[in-house]
Every structure is written in structure tokens, then in C-alpha cells.
Amino acid sequence: MIPQKEKSIMKRYTKIYCSLLLIGLIGCDNVDFGETNVDPDAPTTVVSSGLLTNAEKTISSLVTDEIGDLYTQHISQITYTDGSRYVTQNWDSDYLYKGALTDLQTIINVNSDENMAVGQTVYGSNANQIAVARLIKAYIFQYMTDTWGMMPYSEALQGLDNPYPVFDTQEAIYDSLFTEIDEAIAQMDGGTGPVGDQLFGGDMERWKQFGNTMKLIMALRLSNVYPSPTGYAATKFKEAMSGAITSSDENILYPFLADDNNDNPWQDNFQTREDYAVSDVLIDRLIADSDPRLSVYAEYTRTSVSNGTPEYVGMPYGLPNSEILASDVSFISSNVIYNGEFPGMIYMYYQVAFSYAEAVELGWIAGSASDYYEAGITASFEYWGAEGLSEYLAAYPLSTDSATAMQQIAEEKWKALYLQGWESWMEWKRIGYPVLEPATMPLNGDDVPVRHGYDNDYPSNNTENYNAAVSAQGPDNLGTHVWWDTTHPITNQ
């Protein structure tokens, strides 16, 4: 039984509840709460400039990501070596769809909507905003398909209208991206460039160079599947040449700032821990070649400086257990890891020059492969401020044998793409040089990764389309080659 005192309390609360309920029933239509639940700081219209800035910051994150540098063994971890040993098999891609790609699609949508477009002109001409958003979308999707292979693309970014998008083939994605780039460049209207553009400050001529340089790099990436001088890839490559960057003065860089909100991530890495050094693979190769870039890529070990015998020592790559001290190995250049304003390298002229050298060897374009090869080395030396260029060029002329020359081009490209992790990894996968040994006792697979496994959510959240992609492409692991990663027509790697 319920005690009398508790019954009294229950009656009292019941009366109060009923009174409140009655007031609510009678008075709801007459109460105006105004803007009680309206956030006065929330934007009521789309601010395209902010969305663009946010999307460009994703590019800055991609070009400074250290994972590709670990895969191509430019750097190695000192204490915690799991990353060097491929600890992660399934990599998140949802953040790209939900973040930058959604922002870019929003820019395209509002500037294409006749009811909203006029209000967006305060952020630049509608056509130019759309064009830039399309180019950055192409850049991010190219990175995604090169990393994972088949990906949601044609049905992506539709939200609840299509929560289960199909995975398009990499071939179809590339074909569509070429169209995106061409159409984006063609629709630039000579009007005001987009506000919020951190890369080029709204300079549309630079965006044209960005698009054409991207198209050129993409076209060469397809050389293994379309090697013919008159084929699909060669045609796209030649279409892009006249609009791509032409010198180191036109390098495409992300401009980091000293401010901690937008500084180079390498500086942040070294503010709290010292766990990255130049790998023994790269340092030993630079020493063997008497390559002057060693002095600008790396630092003397602190121990050797203290002992009065300065030397460069690479960190052994991918050790399962490391007891090596940070003071005993060579760090990345101080100008990178202690300089918040060191720019992110997106597209560099040396990559373009080496691409031309390869295109000559493939028979795609006329010209001297040797001249382009030397131009690539020269541009790398110039960018990093290395001395001894003429002696180095004299010591390593390009071979007249095509297979040997292609290996030289590939290995010089690998050296030049130092700290451009993803570009370095893609080019290494495609060409096959230098020959790299995997980490000791890998945690996933048994070789250097050539692909990332899909997001862990895909098998359960988009089961049917995920299974179809794996069935078509191959096992969802680090060892399944993406579509264009087949035998190179010259190196046979």
C-alpha cells in the first residue's frame, strides 16, 4: 500500500500537472515566443566564400599528409612505427563526402539556382564560383579514386535522395573528371574570381593552369592502360599541355600562414613530439648518388653535431621495435618542420617536366626527353635551393636506352617528389621505380600498400553496392591494384 503522505504528494503533483496541461491546451494559440529558439549568429543564406575556404583547406591537408611519404619511404617513424608497418587497412573517406565535397556541391547548386544566384554574386561571378568548385571537386575525386579505386561518384552527394550510391568504375570516374575539368575551364566568364579563394586570390588564369596541370597529370596516370601515342590518354595529355604550368615561377602551392589556425601541419607535428625522420632508403640513395639535395632535404644528426663530426643518418624504415634515439637520425629540413609558413606543394613544375620526359619516351610528344629530364632536376634543385646542379647533371645524363632512361626518369621523379606523399605514391605505383622493400613484419599485407581498404561503414551501410565493387575490383585490402596500376609499357614494372 502507498502511505497516506505519499498519496497526498501525488495528488498535489497531479493537480499541478493537470493545471499546466489545461493552460497549454487553452493558451497555445495565443502565445508568441518570437525568436526565442532562433540563433542570432546562424547564417540565413549560403556564404559561398566560407565554403570555398573550407574546401581548399582539405587540399592543404591532403598535400601534407605523411602516409604517402611513409609508403614511398621518403620518411620513417622513429619510436611509434605502426604507420610505417601499414597498421591501418580500412581508411575513412566519409569525411570528404560530408565535408569538402558537400561544400563544393552547395556552391555549385546555389550559383546555378535562378532564385539564389543573384545573391551569390557578392562572392564572385556565378560562373567562376561554379568553375572553381568543379575543379576542386575533380581534384578530390581523383585523389579518392586513385587511393580506393571504385568509389561512389555519379550518385554521390545526393543525401537522403540516394543514401545508397553505386560505386563507379575508376575508368568511368576518370572519363567524367576530364569532362568536368574541360567544362569548368570553358565556363570561366572573365568576371570576378571567387571570394574566399586562398590558393590564387580569385585569379582565374591561375585556376586555368590548375585545371590543365591536373588534367595533364591525370592523363599520364592512364599511360599503362592507354599507352598508344594516338590513344585516349595521349590525346588528353596533349590537350592539357598548352595550359599547364611552364616554370617553377608557376608552381601551385598552398599558402600556409604563421597563425596556428592555418599553419603547415609539419610544424604542428614537431611541436609536441619528434617521431619522423628522413628514411635510410632516401638518405642512403642520396649519399650513393652524391646528390646535393641531401643537405636541403635533411639535417645532420644532433649527436654527430655535438661530437663535432656532422653526418646524415637515415632512420631504418619500418622496424617492428625501435630503440633508436631521435638525436641519432636525420630530421626533415628545419625549414619545413619548424616553419609554419612552408607551403604545401600541390603541383610543381618538376613533376610536369618529368612527365614531358616520359611522354617523349612513350612517343606521345616530340622533343628531347633528355632536355625535359634535366629541366625536372633543375626545377627541383632550384625550388629547394640546392647547389651543385651542373656537376650532378653531368654525372647522370639520361640514357639513350629507353628502358634505362625510363627508370632514371622515375627515380629522379621519386627524389623530386619528396614530401609530396600522395603524388609520390601514385607515381611510384604506376611506374614501379625505385624498387622498394616492404617494412619488416608488416601489420597488414606482405608488401608496400598499393591501395587503401574502404571505409569500415561501407559493408554494413551500403552492402549491395560495396559487395559489387569488391567483386569487380578485387579483395578489399592494401594489396589490390587499382585499375590503372598495371604493367608499365616501358619499364615492365
N, C-alpha and C positions, 0 to 999 in steps of 0.2 A: 504493500500500500504506500501511497505518496503521503508524506507528512503534511499536516494542515498548513504549516508555514510555507512549504514549497508550493502547495496549491495556490495560496494567496499570491505569491510572487508570479506564478504562471498566469493567473487571471489578470494581474496588473499589466504584464507584458503583452498579453493577448489584446487587451483594450487599447494599449498604445499602438500595436501593430495595425489593428483594425482602423483606428483613427487616421493613421498615416496613409493606409490604403485608400480610405474614403476621400481624404484630401487629394490624393493622387488622381483618383477617378474623376473627381469633380473639377479639379483645378488644372489639369494638364493642358487643356486648350488655351488657358488664359495666361500661362507663364511663359515669358520670353527670356531665355537665358542669353540672348545676344550672341557674342563671340567668346563665350566662356571657354569653349574647347577648341578654339582656333589658335594655332601657333602663330604669333605675330612675326616671327622670324622666318617662317617657312615660305619659300618662293611660290608664287601663284602661277608663274609662267616658266617655261623651259629656258634655262640660261645656257645657251649652246657653248659659250666661251668656257664655262666651268667644266662642262662635259668633255670638251676637246682637251683641255689641260690635263684632266684626269686620265684620259685615254693615252695621251702622249707619255705620261709617267709610266704607263705599262711598258712602253717601248724601252724606257730607261732601265726598267727592272730586268727586262729580257737581255739587253746587251751587256749587263754587268753581272748576270747570273754566273756563279762559279762552276756549276755542274758540268757544262760543256768543256770548260778548261780542265776539269779533272778527267773527263773521258779521253780527251786528246793529250793528256799528260803534260800539259804546259805547267801545271802546278800540282802539288801534292799536299795532303794534310799531315801535320806533324804529330799531334797527340791522338785526336779522335779520328781514326782513319776509315770509319764506316762508309763515308761518301765516296772515297777512293776505291772502295771494295763493293760498290753497287748495292748498298743496303736497301734502297727503295726500288721496288719493281713497278708498282702502280702509282702513277703521278696524277695529281689533281689538274683538271682542265676547266672545271665548272667556274672557277674564279674569273676566267677570261670571258666566258659567255655572260655571266651575271654582271661583270664589271665593264671593262673597256668596250667589248663588242655591243653590249646593250646601250651604252652611252653613245657610241658611234651611230648605231641604228636609230636612236632617238633624234640625233642631229639630222640624219637623212630624212626621217619621217616628218619632223616639224617644218623643215625647209622645203619639203615637197607638198605640204598641205596648203591649199589655196587660202584657207581660213587662218593659218598660223604664220605663213611665210613672211608676210609684210612685217609682222612684229619681230621677226628674227633678223631683219636686215641691220639692226644695230650691232650685230656681231659679225658683219661682213656680208658680201653678196650671197644670196641663197645658193647660187650655182657653185661658188667657190667653197662654201662650207660643206656642201654635199660632196664635192670632188675630193677635198682633203679627208673627209670621213671615210670615203670609199677606199682611198689609198691606204689609210692606216688599217682599215678592216682587212684589206688584202695582205698587208704585212703580217698581221697577227694570224690570220688563217693560214698563210704559207708556213709560218713557224709551227703551227699546230699540226698541219698535215705532214710536214717533214719529220715531226717528232713522233706522232702516233700513227700516221698512215691514214686509213679511212676514218673520217670524222663526220659528225652531224654538221651539215653545211647548208644545203639547199632548203631544208626545212627547219633550220635553227633560228633562234631569236624570235619565235612566234608566241612565246609564253604559253598561256593556257589554251590558245587556239590549236596548238600542236605540242603537247608535252612529251611526245614520243617520236622525235625526229629520226629519219633514216640516217644511216652512215653512208655518205657518198664515197665513191672510189677516189683515190688520190688523183687519178688521171682526169676525172670529171672536175674535181676541185681546181686543179691547175688550169684546165681549159677555161673555166669560169673566171678565175682570177686574172688571167690575161685580158679577158674582155673587160673586167672591172677596171683594170689599170688604163686600158685604151680609152674607155668611155669617160673615166674620171678626168684624164688629161684633156680630152676633146671638149668637155663641158665647161672648162675654166673660161670665164667670160671677160676677163680684163678688168673686172670690178675690184672692190676692196677685198683683201685677203681676210681670213677668219681671225677674229679677236680671240685671245687665249692661246695662240699658237706659240709654244715655247721653242720649237725647233727652228723656225725660219721667220718668226715675227710677221707672218702673213705674206711673205714674199712668194708669189705663185710661180715664179720662174724656178725657184729652188724646189718647189713641190713637183714641178715637171721633171726636174732632174732626179728627185727621189723616186718617182714612179718609173721612169725609164731605167734607172740603175737597178731597181728591184726587178723589173722585167728581164733585164739582161742576165742577172744572177740566176733568176728562176729558169730561164731558157737553158743556160749551161747545165743546170742541175738535171735536166732531162736528157743530157747527151748520151747516157748509157742506154736509154730505151729508144731514142730517136737520133742515132749517130750520123745519119746521112747529111751531106753538105747541102742538099736541096730539101731536106725534110722539115718537119714541124718545128723542132727545137731551133734548128739553124735559122729558119725564117724569122721566128720570134726574136732571136738574138740580134739579127741584123736590123730588124725594125727598131730596136731599142738603142742601137749604138750612137746615133746622132744626137740623142737627147740625154745620154748618161753623163756622169761627171767626167771631166777631161784632165784633171790635175789634182795635186794634193791641196791646192787652194780651195777646191770644191768638195773636200771631204765632208761627209754628212755625219755630224756629231750631235749628241745630246748635251746641251749646255748646263752642267750641274753648277750649283751655287755654293758659296761658303755656308749659307744658312743650313742648319741641321735638318730642316724640313725638305730640302731638295739638294742635298749634297751627294757626292759619289758614295755608293754603298761600300766600296772597299775601305774608305776611311772609317766608316761605322764598324766594319768587321774588326778593325785593328784597334778600336778604342777600348774594347773590353777583353779581347783575347788574341793570342798570336798563334793561329793554328793553320796558316797557309804559308807555304814556301814554294819557290821555283823547284820544279821536279828535277831529279837527277837525269831523267830522259832528255829534257831540253838542255840543261846545262852541259851535260856530257857531249851532246851533239854540237853545241855552240863552241865548246872548247876544242873538240876534234877538228872543226872546220876553221878554227881561228877566226870566228865570226865576231866582229867588233860590237855587235848588238848585245853581247853578253853584259857589257858594262852599263847599258841603259835599261836592260830588262831586269837585272838582278842587282843585289847588294852583296858586298863582302860579308862573310860571317862575322858576327860580333866577336867571337872568340879569336879568330885569326887577326882581327884588327887589334885587339888587346895584346896579342902576342907579338905584334909588330911584323907579322907575315901575312898580309891580307890575301885572301883567296876566296874563290867561289866554290861552294859545295852544294850540290843539289840534294833535295830531300828524296830518299828512296821511295818509289811510288807504291802505294797500296800495301804497306806492311800490315799483317794481321795484329801484331803487337809492337808498338813503337816505344822505345825508351830514349829516343834521340831528343836532345835539347834544342829548343828554338835558337839558342845562341850559336849552335854548331852548323846551321844550314843557312842558305842564302834566301833572304826575303825578296819579295817582289819590290821593284823600284820604289824608293821613298816618295818619288814624285807622284806615284799612284796611290799608295796606301795611306799616306799622311796628307794628301792634298784633296780636300773636299771638292775642289773645282776641276779636277781632272775629268775631261769629258768622256761620255760614253761613246764608243766607236760603233756606228751603225753601218755605214758603207764607206769604205776607204778606197782611194784611187789605186793603191797597190793591189787590192783584190780585183779591181776592174782590169788593170794591166796584165796580171797573171791570167785572167780569164781570156783576154785577147790572145795571149801567147798560146793557150790551149786551143782556142778556136782556129788559129793558124795550123797547128798540128793536126787538128781534126779535118782540115780542108774546108772549114766553114767560111773563112775570110782570107783575103790576100794580105800580104805584108810579111814582115820579118818576125818570126817567133822569138828570135834572139833579142831583137830590139824591145819587144814588149816585156820579155823576161827581165832584161836589165832595167827597164822602166819600173817594173814592180819592185825589184830590190832597191832601186834608188829611192822610190817613194817611201819605202819602209824605213830606210836609213834616215831620210830627211825628217819624217814625222817624229821619230824618236830621238833625233839629234845625235846619231852615232857617227863616229869618224872612221876613216879608213875605207871609204867606199870604193875608190878606184882600185886599190890593191885587192879588195875582195872580188870585184867583178873580173879582174884579170886572172884570179886564181880559180874561178868557177865559171868559165864560159859555157854557154848552152851547147850540148852535144848535137851533132848532125844526125845522130841515130834517133829516130822518132820515139822509140820506147824509152831510151835512156833520157831523152830530153823531157818527156812527159813526167818521168819520175823526178827529175830536177825541178820542174815547174811545181809539181805537187808538194815537194818537200820545202821549197822556198816559200810557197804559199802557207804551209803549215807554220813555218817560223814567223812569217809576217803577221799571221792572224793571232798572234799572242794576245791573250786576254779578250779575245772575241769568241767566247766559248761556243755559242751555238753555231755561228758561221764556220768556225774551225771544225767542229764535229761533223756538220753536214758535208763539208768538202772532203774531210778525211774518209767518211763513209763512201762517198761517191767515187773517189779516185783510188783509195787503197794504200796511199803512202803518206808518211812513213809507216813501215810495219811496226805495230805496237804490240807489246806483250801485255796480257791482262794482269790485273792485280793478283798478288799471292792470295790463295784461298778466297775467291770471290764469294760474297754472301748471296748473290743471285746469278744464275747462269754460270758459264765457264769461259766467257770471253768478254772483250770490251763491248759494252752495250751498243746496239745499232738502232734501238727504238725504245720508247717508253711504253709500259703497260698502261691500259686505260684506267681512268678514274674508278675507284672501288665501288662507286654507286651505280655504275652503268649496268652490271649484270642483273641487279635487282630492280632498278628504276626504269630501264629501257631494254628489258630482257630480249625480246624478239629481235630487235634491230642490232643489239650488241652481238647476239649469237650469230646473226647473219654476217656481220662484219668479220668476226673471228673465223667463221667457216670459210669465207672468201680470202682472207688475208693470211691467216696462219695463227699459231698459238699466241695468246695474249701475254707475251713476256718480253724480256730485253733483247732476245736473240732473233726475233723475226724481222727480216729485212722489209723496209717499205718498198713501194712499187718501183721507184726509180733507182733503188740501190741494187743494181745488178752489175755484171762484169763490165769494167771499163773497156771501150773499144780499142784503146792503145795499150794501157798498162796490163790488161787482162787480170786485174786485181778485183 
